[in-house]
Amino acid sequence: MNDKILTILSEIKPDIDYTRETRLIDDGILESFDVIQLVTNLMEAFDIYIDADDIEPENLNSLDSICELVRRKKPKQQ
């Protein structure tokens, strides 16, 4: 999952070390259009739905927080 999310992030904004950044939103690395593109790409890539309420810095500030958001949104395996 991390690799897939890294690929999505790199397509949006290359030349960023997403494994080290922890304030993607707070530091303005990802701007509003980037966030919309990220959320759209995550929903398509992982077949999930991300609510507007989930589009918060704490869910999108780092690779780890984005991975956690995707994990929470993925349907539970039965």
Order of alpha helices (4+ residues) and beta strands (2+ residues): alpha-alpha-alpha-alpha
